[in-house]
Amino acid sequence: AQARGDGPAADEAAYAAEIEAAAAKVYCSEALQWIAGESIQLHGGVGITWEYDAHLYFKRAHGTAQLLGQPHELLAALEVAAGL
């Protein structure tokens, strides 16, 4: 008998979890970039100054995408995984 967590079912569950995590990363990364950009626009010129924190979120959103992977790169991998 196989131990719990071994075998094809566990492999399929791990693969599904990896796909779902990548999809969540794409969604959240795009949302953060969009919201941060809209915040800058909403506040106008002062949104990018040191007196307001909006520029910090904007920089963090784009820096995190560089560090953890651009959404378009993850989407391409998800398309391959989905067979598209």
PDB file of N, CA, C and O in Angstrom:
ATOM      1  N   ALA A   1       0.842  -1.183   0.000  1.00  0.00           N
ATOM      2  CA  ALA A   1       0.000   0.000   0.000  1.00  0.00           C
ATOM      3  C   ALA A   1       0.880   1.236   0.000  1.00  0.00           C
ATOM      4  O   ALA A   1       1.941   1.262   0.624  1.00  0.00           O
ATOM      5  N   GLN A   2       0.432   2.239  -0.695  1.00  0.00           N
ATOM      6  CA  GLN A   2       1.186   3.478  -0.752  1.00  0.00           C
ATOM      7  C   GLN A   2       0.885   4.335   0.466  1.00  0.00           C
ATOM      8  O   GLN A   2      -0.226   4.346   0.996  1.00  0.00           O
ATOM      9  N   ALA A   3       1.911   5.047   0.887  1.00  0.00           N
ATOM     10  CA  ALA A   3       1.722   5.960   2.012  1.00  0.00           C
ATOM     11  C   ALA A   3       0.890   7.157   1.546  1.00  0.00           C
ATOM     12  O   ALA A   3       0.871   7.504   0.365  1.00  0.00           O
ATOM     13  N   ARG A   4       0.215   7.765   2.493  1.00  0.00           N
ATOM     14  CA  ARG A   4      -0.606   8.946   2.178  1.00  0.00           C
ATOM     15  C   ARG A   4       0.293  10.041   1.595  1.00  0.00           C
ATOM     16  O   ARG A   4       1.370  10.315   2.125  1.00  0.00           O
ATOM     17  N   GLY A   5      -0.156  10.663   0.503  1.00  0.00           N
ATOM     18  CA  GLY A   5       0.620  11.724  -0.126  1.00  0.00           C
ATOM     19  C   GLY A   5       1.513  11.234  -1.245  1.00  0.00           C
ATOM     20  O   GLY A   5       2.185  12.038  -1.891  1.00  0.00           O
ATOM     21  N   ASP A   6       1.537   9.923  -1.493  1.00  0.00           N
ATOM     22  CA  ASP A   6       2.338   9.369  -2.581  1.00  0.00           C
ATOM     23  C   ASP A   6       1.427   8.984  -3.732  1.00  0.00           C
ATOM     24  O   ASP A   6       0.220   8.816  -3.560  1.00  0.00           O
ATOM     25  N   GLY A   7       2.016   8.851  -4.890  1.00  0.00           N
ATOM     26  CA  GLY A   7       1.273   8.332  -6.015  1.00  0.00           C
ATOM     27  C   GLY A   7       0.760   9.398  -6.962  1.00  0.00           C
ATOM     28  O   GLY A   7       0.978  10.594  -6.769  1.00  0.00           O
ATOM     29  N   PRO A   8       0.073   8.929  -7.989  1.00  0.00           N
ATOM     30  CA  PRO A   8      -0.400   9.835  -9.039  1.00  0.00           C
ATOM     31  C   PRO A   8      -1.404  10.876  -8.539  1.00  0.00           C
ATOM     32  O   PRO A   8      -1.393  12.015  -9.007  1.00  0.00           O
ATOM     33  N   ALA A   9      -2.249  10.509  -7.616  1.00  0.00           N
ATOM     34  CA  ALA A   9      -3.242  11.470  -7.117  1.00  0.00           C
ATOM     35  C   ALA A   9      -2.561  12.640  -6.419  1.00  0.00           C
ATOM     36  O   ALA A   9      -2.985  13.786  -6.572  1.00  0.00           O
ATOM     37  N   ALA A  10      -1.526  12.365  -5.665  1.00  0.00           N
ATOM     38  CA  ALA A  10      -0.792  13.429  -4.976  1.00  0.00           C
ATOM     39  C   ALA A  10      -0.057  14.303  -5.986  1.00  0.00           C
ATOM     40  O   ALA A  10       0.028  15.519  -5.813  1.00  0.00           O
ATOM     41  N   ASP A  11       0.477  13.680  -7.050  1.00  0.00           N
ATOM     42  CA  ASP A  11       1.152  14.451  -8.096  1.00  0.00           C
ATOM     43  C   ASP A  11       0.172  15.378  -8.813  1.00  0.00           C
ATOM     44  O   ASP A  11       0.496  16.529  -9.105  1.00  0.00           O
ATOM     45  N   GLU A  12      -1.024  14.870  -9.095  1.00  0.00           N
ATOM     46  CA  GLU A  12      -2.040  15.689  -9.760  1.00  0.00           C
ATOM     47  C   GLU A  12      -2.490  16.839  -8.868  1.00  0.00           C
ATOM     48  O   GLU A  12      -2.707  17.950  -9.352  1.00  0.00           O
ATOM     49  N   ALA A  13      -2.631  16.584  -7.574  1.00  0.00           N
ATOM     50  CA  ALA A  13      -3.043  17.628  -6.632  1.00  0.00           C
ATOM     51  C   ALA A  13      -1.970  18.705  -6.524  1.00  0.00           C
ATOM     52  O   ALA A  13      -2.285  19.893  -6.467  1.00  0.00           O
ATOM     53  N   ALA A  14      -0.707  18.292  -6.495  1.00  0.00           N
ATOM     54  CA  ALA A  14       0.387  19.256  -6.415  1.00  0.00           C
ATOM     55  C   ALA A  14       0.457  20.090  -7.688  1.00  0.00           C
ATOM     56  O   ALA A  14       0.702  21.294  -7.624  1.00  0.00           O
ATOM     57  N   TYR A  15       0.247  19.467  -8.838  1.00  0.00           N
ATOM     58  CA  TYR A  15       0.262  20.187 -10.112  1.00  0.00           C
ATOM     59  C   TYR A  15      -0.893  21.180 -10.175  1.00  0.00           C
ATOM     60  O   TYR A  15      -0.712  22.316 -10.612  1.00  0.00           O
ATOM     61  N   ALA A  16      -2.073  20.760  -9.741  1.00  0.00           N
ATOM     62  CA  ALA A  16      -3.240  21.650  -9.727  1.00  0.00           C
ATOM     63  C   ALA A  16      -3.008  22.835  -8.793  1.00  0.00           C
ATOM     64  O   ALA A  16      -3.377  23.964  -9.115  1.00  0.00           O
ATOM     65  N   ALA A  17      -2.406  22.581  -7.651  1.00  0.00           N
ATOM     66  CA  ALA A  17      -2.113  23.661  -6.706  1.00  0.00           C
ATOM     67  C   ALA A  17      -1.107  24.641  -7.300  1.00  0.00           C
ATOM     68  O   ALA A  17      -1.222  25.849  -7.097  1.00  0.00           O
ATOM     69  N   GLU A  18      -0.128  24.129  -8.026  1.00  0.00           N
ATOM     70  CA  GLU A  18       0.871  24.991  -8.670  1.00  0.00           C
ATOM     71  C   GLU A  18       0.223  25.876  -9.737  1.00  0.00           C
ATOM     72  O   GLU A  18       0.552  27.057  -9.853  1.00  0.00           O
ATOM     73  N   ILE A  19      -0.685  25.311 -10.503  1.00  0.00           N
ATOM     74  CA  ILE A  19      -1.401  26.069 -11.538  1.00  0.00           C
ATOM     75  C   ILE A  19      -2.265  27.148 -10.889  1.00  0.00           C
ATOM     76  O   ILE A  19      -2.274  28.294 -11.339  1.00  0.00           O
ATOM     77  N   GLU A  20      -2.985  26.785  -9.838  1.00  0.00           N
ATOM     78  CA  GLU A  20      -3.843  27.754  -9.156  1.00  0.00           C
ATOM     79  C   GLU A  20      -3.022  28.878  -8.520  1.00  0.00           C
ATOM     80  O   GLU A  20      -3.441  30.036  -8.537  1.00  0.00           O
ATOM     81  N   ALA A  21      -1.870  28.547  -7.966  1.00  0.00           N
ATOM     82  CA  ALA A  21      -0.999  29.567  -7.367  1.00  0.00           C
ATOM     83  C   ALA A  21      -0.480  30.530  -8.437  1.00  0.00           C
ATOM     84  O   ALA A  21      -0.415  31.737  -8.207  1.00  0.00           O
ATOM     85  N   ALA A  22      -0.114  30.003  -9.594  1.00  0.00           N
ATOM     86  CA  ALA A  22       0.368  30.857 -10.688  1.00  0.00           C
ATOM     87  C   ALA A  22      -0.752  31.768 -11.186  1.00  0.00           C
ATOM     88  O   ALA A  22      -0.515  32.944 -11.465  1.00  0.00           O
ATOM     89  N   ALA A  23      -1.956  31.243 -11.297  1.00  0.00           N
ATOM     90  CA  ALA A  23      -3.090  32.064 -11.730  1.00  0.00           C
ATOM     91  C   ALA A  23      -3.383  33.167 -10.713  1.00  0.00           C
ATOM     92  O   ALA A  23      -3.671  34.303 -11.089  1.00  0.00           O
ATOM     93  N   ALA A  24      -3.309  32.830  -9.430  1.00  0.00           N
ATOM     94  CA  ALA A  24      -3.533  33.835  -8.386  1.00  0.00           C
ATOM     95  C   ALA A  24      -2.441  34.901  -8.420  1.00  0.00           C
ATOM     96  O   ALA A  24      -2.715  36.082  -8.210  1.00  0.00           O
ATOM     97  N   LYS A  25      -1.209  34.485  -8.684  1.00  0.00           N
ATOM     98  CA  LYS A  25      -0.097  35.437  -8.759  1.00  0.00           C
ATOM     99  C   LYS A  25      -0.314  36.419  -9.913  1.00  0.00           C
ATOM    100  O   LYS A  25      -0.074  37.617  -9.762  1.00  0.00           O
ATOM    101  N   VAL A  26      -0.763  35.919 -11.056  1.00  0.00           N
ATOM    102  CA  VAL A  26      -1.037  36.786 -12.203  1.00  0.00           C
ATOM    103  C   VAL A  26      -2.137  37.774 -11.855  1.00  0.00           C
ATOM    104  O   VAL A  26      -1.995  38.974 -12.092  1.00  0.00           O
ATOM    105  N   TYR A  27      -3.227  37.281 -11.298  1.00  0.00           N
ATOM    106  CA  TYR A  27      -4.365  38.136 -10.967  1.00  0.00           C
ATOM    107  C   TYR A  27      -3.955  39.230  -9.979  1.00  0.00           C
ATOM    108  O   TYR A  27      -4.249  40.407 -10.193  1.00  0.00           O
ATOM    109  N   CYS A  28      -3.283  38.843  -8.909  1.00  0.00           N
ATOM    110  CA  CYS A  28      -2.905  39.808  -7.870  1.00  0.00           C
ATOM    111  C   CYS A  28      -1.864  40.799  -8.370  1.00  0.00           C
ATOM    112  O   CYS A  28      -1.929  41.984  -8.042  1.00  0.00           O
ATOM    113  N   SER A  29      -0.911  40.331  -9.157  1.00  0.00           N
ATOM    114  CA  SER A  29       0.123  41.216  -9.680  1.00  0.00           C
ATOM    115  C   SER A  29      -0.480  42.259 -10.614  1.00  0.00           C
ATOM    116  O   SER A  29      -0.156  43.443 -10.524  1.00  0.00           O
ATOM    117  N   GLU A  30      -1.354  41.815 -11.505  1.00  0.00           N
ATOM    118  CA  GLU A  30      -1.995  42.765 -12.413  1.00  0.00           C
ATOM    119  C   GLU A  30      -2.880  43.741 -11.646  1.00  0.00           C
ATOM    120  O   GLU A  30      -2.922  44.928 -11.969  1.00  0.00           O
ATOM    121  N   ALA A  31      -3.585  43.247 -10.635  1.00  0.00           N
ATOM    122  CA  ALA A  31      -4.455  44.127  -9.851  1.00  0.00           C
ATOM    123  C   ALA A  31      -3.638  45.170  -9.097  1.00  0.00           C
ATOM    124  O   ALA A  31      -4.012  46.343  -9.072  1.00  0.00           O
ATOM    125  N   LEU A  32      -2.529  44.762  -8.484  1.00  0.00           N
ATOM    126  CA  LEU A  32      -1.696  45.703  -7.747  1.00  0.00           C
ATOM    127  C   LEU A  32      -1.101  46.758  -8.681  1.00  0.00           C
ATOM    128  O   LEU A  32      -1.089  47.943  -8.345  1.00  0.00           O
ATOM    129  N   GLN A  33      -0.615  46.344  -9.836  1.00  0.00           N
ATOM    130  CA  GLN A  33      -0.063  47.303 -10.775  1.00  0.00           C
ATOM    131  C   GLN A  33      -1.130  48.289 -11.248  1.00  0.00           C
ATOM    132  O   GLN A  33      -0.872  49.489 -11.342  1.00  0.00           O
ATOM    133  N   TRP A  34      -2.316  47.785 -11.541  1.00  0.00           N
ATOM    134  CA  TRP A  34      -3.387  48.661 -12.019  1.00  0.00           C
ATOM    135  C   TRP A  34      -3.833  49.632 -10.931  1.00  0.00           C
ATOM    136  O   TRP A  34      -3.978  50.829 -11.182  1.00  0.00           O
ATOM    137  N   ILE A  35      -4.049  49.113  -9.720  1.00  0.00           N
ATOM    138  CA  ILE A  35      -4.518  49.963  -8.622  1.00  0.00           C
ATOM    139  C   ILE A  35      -3.473  51.021  -8.265  1.00  0.00           C
ATOM    140  O   ILE A  35      -3.818  52.178  -8.023  1.00  0.00           O
ATOM    141  N   ALA A  36      -2.215  50.632  -8.234  1.00  0.00           N
ATOM    142  CA  ALA A  36      -1.156  51.598  -7.918  1.00  0.00           C
ATOM    143  C   ALA A  36      -1.078  52.680  -8.988  1.00  0.00           C
ATOM    144  O   ALA A  36      -0.916  53.858  -8.670  1.00  0.00           O
ATOM    145  N   GLY A  37      -1.190  52.292 -10.242  1.00  0.00           N
ATOM    146  CA  GLY A  37      -1.177  53.272 -11.326  1.00  0.00           C
ATOM    147  C   GLY A  37      -2.374  54.206 -11.270  1.00  0.00           C
ATOM    148  O   GLY A  37      -2.240  55.410 -11.494  1.00  0.00           O
ATOM    149  N   GLU A  38      -3.540  53.654 -10.973  1.00  0.00           N
ATOM    150  CA  GLU A  38      -4.741  54.476 -10.851  1.00  0.00           C
ATOM    151  C   GLU A  38      -4.643  55.422  -9.655  1.00  0.00           C
ATOM    152  O   GLU A  38      -5.159  56.538  -9.700  1.00  0.00           O
ATOM    153  N   SER A  39      -3.993  54.983  -8.604  1.00  0.00           N
ATOM    154  CA  SER A  39      -3.806  55.844  -7.430  1.00  0.00           C
ATOM    155  C   SER A  39      -2.957  57.059  -7.786  1.00  0.00           C
ATOM    156  O   SER A  39      -3.245  58.179  -7.364  1.00  0.00           O
ATOM    157  N   ILE A  40      -1.909  56.822  -8.566  1.00  0.00           N
ATOM    158  CA  ILE A  40      -1.070  57.936  -9.028  1.00  0.00           C
ATOM    159  C   ILE A  40      -1.918  58.905  -9.853  1.00  0.00           C
ATOM    160  O   ILE A  40      -1.842  60.119  -9.663  1.00  0.00           O
ATOM    161  N   GLN A  41      -2.725  58.368 -10.768  1.00  0.00           N
ATOM    162  CA  GLN A  41      -3.566  59.204 -11.611  1.00  0.00           C
ATOM    163  C   GLN A  41      -4.602  59.962 -10.784  1.00  0.00           C
ATOM    164  O   GLN A  41      -4.858  61.141 -11.030  1.00  0.00           O
ATOM    165  N   LEU A  42      -5.185  59.291  -9.819  1.00  0.00           N
ATOM    166  CA  LEU A  42      -6.213  59.906  -8.986  1.00  0.00           C
ATOM    167  C   LEU A  42      -5.673  61.106  -8.216  1.00  0.00           C
ATOM    168  O   LEU A  42      -6.338  62.136  -8.096  1.00  0.00           O
ATOM    169  N   HIS A  43      -4.468  60.957  -7.702  1.00  0.00           N
ATOM    170  CA  HIS A  43      -3.876  62.030  -6.908  1.00  0.00           C
ATOM    171  C   HIS A  43      -3.159  63.074  -7.768  1.00  0.00           C
ATOM    172  O   HIS A  43      -2.704  64.100  -7.262  1.00  0.00           O
ATOM    173  N   GLY A  44      -3.066  62.805  -9.048  1.00  0.00           N
ATOM    174  CA  GLY A  44      -2.416  63.764  -9.935  1.00  0.00           C
ATOM    175  C   GLY A  44      -0.926  63.836  -9.669  1.00  0.00           C
ATOM    176  O   GLY A  44      -0.301  62.839  -9.307  1.00  0.00           O
ATOM    177  N   GLY A  45      -0.366  65.003  -9.846  1.00  0.00           N
ATOM    178  CA  GLY A  45       1.073  65.192  -9.694  1.00  0.00           C
ATOM    179  C   GLY A  45       1.581  64.914  -8.297  1.00  0.00           C
ATOM    180  O   GLY A  45       2.729  64.501  -8.133  1.00  0.00           O
ATOM    181  N   VAL A  46       0.748  65.130  -7.274  1.00  0.00           N
ATOM    182  CA  VAL A  46       1.245  64.913  -5.910  1.00  0.00           C
ATOM    183  C   VAL A  46       1.372  63.429  -5.586  1.00  0.00           C
ATOM    184  O   VAL A  46       2.049  63.071  -4.622  1.00  0.00           O
ATOM    185  N   GLY A  47       0.735  62.556  -6.368  1.00  0.00           N
ATOM    186  CA  GLY A  47       0.792  61.124  -6.095  1.00  0.00           C
ATOM    187  C   GLY A  47       2.173  60.529  -6.257  1.00  0.00           C
ATOM    188  O   GLY A  47       2.454  59.461  -5.713  1.00  0.00           O
ATOM    189  N   ILE A  48       3.031  61.196  -6.991  1.00  0.00           N
ATOM    190  CA  ILE A  48       4.370  60.670  -7.247  1.00  0.00           C
ATOM    191  C   ILE A  48       5.421  61.391  -6.403  1.00  0.00           C
ATOM    192  O   ILE A  48       6.615  61.149  -6.578  1.00  0.00           O
ATOM    193  N   THR A  49       5.008  62.257  -5.506  1.00  0.00           N
ATOM    194  CA  THR A  49       5.952  62.991  -4.658  1.00  0.00           C
ATOM    195  C   THR A  49       6.224  62.220  -3.375  1.00  0.00           C
ATOM    196  O   THR A  49       5.517  61.268  -3.044  1.00  0.00           O
ATOM    197  N   TRP A  50       7.252  62.642  -2.661  1.00  0.00           N
ATOM    198  CA  TRP A  50       7.655  61.986  -1.426  1.00  0.00           C
ATOM    199  C   TRP A  50       6.657  62.195  -0.290  1.00  0.00           C
ATOM    200  O   TRP A  50       6.686  61.454   0.693  1.00  0.00           O
ATOM    201  N   GLU A  51       5.780  63.183  -0.404  1.00  0.00           N
ATOM    202  CA  GLU A  51       4.824  63.451   0.662  1.00  0.00           C
ATOM    203  C   GLU A  51       3.708  62.407   0.731  1.00  0.00           C
ATOM    204  O   GLU A  51       3.039  62.277   1.756  1.00  0.00           O
ATOM    205  N   TYR A  52       3.513  61.673  -0.347  1.00  0.00           N
ATOM    206  CA  TYR A  52       2.455  60.670  -0.421  1.00  0.00           C
ATOM    207  C   TYR A  52       3.072  59.300  -0.671  1.00  0.00           C
ATOM    208  O   TYR A  52       4.129  59.190  -1.293  1.00  0.00           O
ATOM    209  N   ASP A  53       2.414  58.271  -0.190  1.00  0.00           N
ATOM    210  CA  ASP A  53       2.950  56.913  -0.318  1.00  0.00           C
ATOM    211  C   ASP A  53       2.561  56.208  -1.615  1.00  0.00           C
ATOM    212  O   ASP A  53       2.992  55.081  -1.860  1.00  0.00           O
ATOM    213  N   ALA A  54       1.754  56.857  -2.440  1.00  0.00           N
ATOM    214  CA  ALA A  54       1.279  56.201  -3.663  1.00  0.00           C
ATOM    215  C   ALA A  54       2.437  55.729  -4.544  1.00  0.00           C
ATOM    216  O   ALA A  54       2.370  54.649  -5.129  1.00  0.00           O
ATOM    217  N   HIS A  55       3.482  56.524  -4.639  1.00  0.00           N
ATOM    218  CA  HIS A  55       4.609  56.135  -5.496  1.00  0.00           C
ATOM    219  C   HIS A  55       5.336  54.910  -4.947  1.00  0.00           C
ATOM    220  O   HIS A  55       5.925  54.148  -5.713  1.00  0.00           O
ATOM    221  N   LEU A  56       5.302  54.713  -3.637  1.00  0.00           N
ATOM    222  CA  LEU A  56       5.947  53.534  -3.053  1.00  0.00           C
ATOM    223  C   LEU A  56       5.226  52.254  -3.479  1.00  0.00           C
ATOM    224  O   LEU A  56       5.865  51.253  -3.804  1.00  0.00           O
ATOM    225  N   TYR A  57       3.891  52.293  -3.474  1.00  0.00           N
ATOM    226  CA  TYR A  57       3.121  51.130  -3.908  1.00  0.00           C
ATOM    227  C   TYR A  57       3.321  50.872  -5.395  1.00  0.00           C
ATOM    228  O   TYR A  57       3.407  49.723  -5.828  1.00  0.00           O
ATOM    229  N   PHE A  58       3.393  51.944  -6.170  1.00  0.00           N
ATOM    230  CA  PHE A  58       3.632  51.807  -7.602  1.00  0.00           C
ATOM    231  C   PHE A  58       4.979  51.135  -7.863  1.00  0.00           C
ATOM    232  O   PHE A  58       5.072  50.199  -8.657  1.00  0.00           O
ATOM    233  N   LYS A  59       6.008  51.615  -7.197  1.00  0.00           N
ATOM    234  CA  LYS A  59       7.348  51.030  -7.359  1.00  0.00           C
ATOM    235  C   LYS A  59       7.390  49.597  -6.854  1.00  0.00           C
ATOM    236  O   LYS A  59       8.025  48.737  -7.464  1.00  0.00           O
ATOM    237  N   ARG A  60       6.713  49.341  -5.739  1.00  0.00           N
ATOM    238  CA  ARG A  60       6.693  47.986  -5.187  1.00  0.00           C
ATOM    239  C   ARG A  60       5.971  47.026  -6.129  1.00  0.00           C
ATOM    240  O   ARG A  60       6.404  45.887  -6.306  1.00  0.00           O
ATOM    241  N   ALA A  61       4.884  47.475  -6.727  1.00  0.00           N
ATOM    242  CA  ALA A  61       4.126  46.623  -7.646  1.00  0.00           C
ATOM    243  C   ALA A  61       4.983  46.200  -8.829  1.00  0.00           C
ATOM    244  O   ALA A  61       4.995  45.027  -9.204  1.00  0.00           O
ATOM    245  N   HIS A  62       5.690  47.139  -9.410  1.00  0.00           N
ATOM    246  CA  HIS A  62       6.507  46.826 -10.577  1.00  0.00           C
ATOM    247  C   HIS A  62       7.798  46.098 -10.193  1.00  0.00           C
ATOM    248  O   HIS A  62       8.276  45.247 -10.943  1.00  0.00           O
ATOM    249  N   GLY A  63       8.351  46.424  -9.051  1.00  0.00           N
ATOM    250  CA  GLY A  63       9.546  45.714  -8.582  1.00  0.00           C
ATOM    251  C   GLY A  63       9.260  44.267  -8.239  1.00  0.00           C
ATOM    252  O   GLY A  63      10.060  43.379  -8.532  1.00  0.00           O
ATOM    253  N   THR A  64       8.126  44.036  -7.622  1.00  0.00           N
ATOM    254  CA  THR A  64       7.738  42.665  -7.270  1.00  0.00           C
ATOM    255  C   THR A  64       7.493  41.840  -8.523  1.00  0.00           C
ATOM    256  O   THR A  64       7.850  40.663  -8.570  1.00  0.00           O
ATOM    257  N   ALA A  65       6.896  42.437  -9.525  1.00  0.00           N
ATOM    258  CA  ALA A  65       6.679  41.719 -10.780  1.00  0.00           C
ATOM    259  C   ALA A  65       8.008  41.356 -11.430  1.00  0.00           C
ATOM    260  O   ALA A  65       8.141  40.274 -12.002  1.00  0.00           O
ATOM    261  N   GLN A  66       8.984  42.241 -11.348  1.00  0.00           N
ATOM    262  CA  GLN A  66      10.313  41.928 -11.879  1.00  0.00           C
ATOM    263  C   GLN A  66      10.958  40.780 -11.103  1.00  0.00           C
ATOM    264  O   GLN A  66      11.577  39.888 -11.683  1.00  0.00           O
ATOM    265  N   LEU A  67      10.802  40.821  -9.809  1.00  0.00           N
ATOM    266  CA  LEU A  67      11.441  39.818  -8.955  1.00  0.00           C
ATOM    267  C   LEU A  67      10.772  38.449  -9.065  1.00  0.00           C
ATOM    268  O   LEU A  67      11.458  37.431  -9.158  1.00  0.00           O
ATOM    269  N   LEU A  68       9.456  38.418  -9.054  1.00  0.00           N
ATOM    270  CA  LEU A  68       8.723  37.150  -8.992  1.00  0.00           C
ATOM    271  C   LEU A  68       8.201  36.665 -10.334  1.00  0.00           C
ATOM    272  O   LEU A  68       7.656  35.565 -10.431  1.00  0.00           O
ATOM    273  N   GLY A  69       8.363  37.465 -11.350  1.00  0.00           N
ATOM    274  CA  GLY A  69       7.894  37.065 -12.676  1.00  0.00           C
ATOM    275  C   GLY A  69       6.804  37.987 -13.178  1.00  0.00           C
ATOM    276  O   GLY A  69       5.854  38.300 -12.461  1.00  0.00           O
ATOM    277  N   GLN A  70       6.952  38.416 -14.414  1.00  0.00           N
ATOM    278  CA  GLN A  70       5.966  39.283 -15.037  1.00  0.00           C
ATOM    279  C   GLN A  70       4.682  38.495 -15.297  1.00  0.00           C
ATOM    280  O   GLN A  70       4.743  37.313 -15.635  1.00  0.00           O
ATOM    281  N   PRO A  71       3.528  39.133 -15.144  1.00  0.00           N
ATOM    282  CA  PRO A  71       2.270  38.425 -15.401  1.00  0.00           C
ATOM    283  C   PRO A  71       2.192  37.805 -16.800  1.00  0.00           C
ATOM    284  O   PRO A  71       1.675  36.698 -16.949  1.00  0.00           O
ATOM    285  N   HIS A  72       2.699  38.502 -17.831  1.00  0.00           N
ATOM    286  CA  HIS A  72       2.619  37.945 -19.183  1.00  0.00           C
ATOM    287  C   HIS A  72       3.464  36.681 -19.322  1.00  0.00           C
ATOM    288  O   HIS A  72       3.124  35.793 -20.104  1.00  0.00           O
ATOM    289  N   GLU A  73       4.562  36.592 -18.573  1.00  0.00           N
ATOM    290  CA  GLU A  73       5.383  35.383 -18.610  1.00  0.00           C
ATOM    291  C   GLU A  73       4.647  34.217 -17.958  1.00  0.00           C
ATOM    292  O   GLU A  73       4.669  33.095 -18.465  1.00  0.00           O
ATOM    293  N   LEU A  74       4.002  34.491 -16.840  1.00  0.00           N
ATOM    294  CA  LEU A  74       3.243  33.457 -16.153  1.00  0.00           C
ATOM    295  C   LEU A  74       2.034  33.020 -16.983  1.00  0.00           C
ATOM    296  O   LEU A  74       1.689  31.839 -17.014  1.00  0.00           O
ATOM    297  N   LEU A  75       1.399  33.977 -17.652  1.00  0.00           N
ATOM    298  CA  LEU A  75       0.261  33.629 -18.509  1.00  0.00           C
ATOM    299  C   LEU A  75       0.686  32.718 -19.647  1.00  0.00           C
ATOM    300  O   LEU A  75      -0.040  31.791 -20.007  1.00  0.00           O
ATOM    301  N   ALA A  76       1.851  32.974 -20.213  1.00  0.00           N
ATOM    302  CA  ALA A  76       2.356  32.122 -21.286  1.00  0.00           C
ATOM    303  C   ALA A  76       2.572  30.702 -20.768  1.00  0.00           C
ATOM    304  O   ALA A  76       2.244  29.735 -21.457  1.00  0.00           O
ATOM    305  N   ALA A  77       3.115  30.571 -19.576  1.00  0.00           N
ATOM    306  CA  ALA A  77       3.317  29.245 -18.990  1.00  0.00           C
ATOM    307  C   ALA A  77       1.993  28.563 -18.691  1.00  0.00           C
ATOM    308  O   ALA A  77       1.861  27.352 -18.868  1.00  0.00           O
ATOM    309  N   LEU A  78       1.008  29.337 -18.237  1.00  0.00           N
ATOM    310  CA  LEU A  78      -0.319  28.775 -17.964  1.00  0.00           C
ATOM    311  C   LEU A  78      -0.997  28.309 -19.255  1.00  0.00           C
ATOM    312  O   LEU A  78      -1.693  27.294 -19.258  1.00  0.00           O
ATOM    313  N   GLU A  79      -0.797  29.041 -20.341  1.00  0.00           N
ATOM    314  CA  GLU A  79      -1.348  28.632 -21.625  1.00  0.00           C
ATOM    315  C   GLU A  79      -0.766  27.302 -22.066  1.00  0.00           C
ATOM    316  O   GLU A  79      -1.490  26.434 -22.554  1.00  0.00           O
ATOM    317  N   VAL A  80       0.536  27.139 -21.898  1.00  0.00           N
ATOM    318  CA  VAL A  80       1.186  25.882 -22.252  1.00  0.00           C
ATOM    319  C   VAL A  80       0.643  24.749 -21.384  1.00  0.00           C
ATOM    320  O   VAL A  80       0.364  23.657 -21.879  1.00  0.00           O
ATOM    321  N   ALA A  81       0.493  25.017 -20.079  1.00  0.00           N
ATOM    322  CA  ALA A  81      -0.027  23.999 -19.158  1.00  0.00           C
ATOM    323  C   ALA A  81      -1.454  23.613 -19.514  1.00  0.00           C
ATOM    324  O   ALA A  81      -1.849  22.461 -19.331  1.00  0.00           O
ATOM    325  N   ALA A  82      -2.240  24.573 -20.026  1.00  0.00           N
ATOM    326  CA  ALA A  82      -3.623  24.305 -20.392  1.00  0.00           C
ATOM    327  C   ALA A  82      -3.738  23.694 -21.790  1.00  0.00           C
ATOM    328  O   ALA A  82      -4.822  23.284 -22.204  1.00  0.00           O
ATOM    329  N   GLY A  83      -2.633  23.635 -22.506  1.00  0.00           N
ATOM    330  CA  GLY A  83      -2.635  23.065 -23.850  1.00  0.00           C
ATOM    331  C   GLY A  83      -3.133  24.023 -24.909  1.00  0.00           C
ATOM    332  O   GLY A  83      -3.617  23.595 -25.957  1.00  0.00           O
ATOM    333  N   LEU A  84      -3.020  25.318 -24.648  1.00  0.00           N
ATOM    334  CA  LEU A  84      -3.484  26.307 -25.631  1.00  0.00           C
ATOM    335  C   LEU A  84      -2.363  26.764 -26.528  1.00  0.00           C
ATOM    336  O   LEU A  84      -2.578  27.594 -27.411  1.00  0.00           O
TER     337      LEU A  84
END
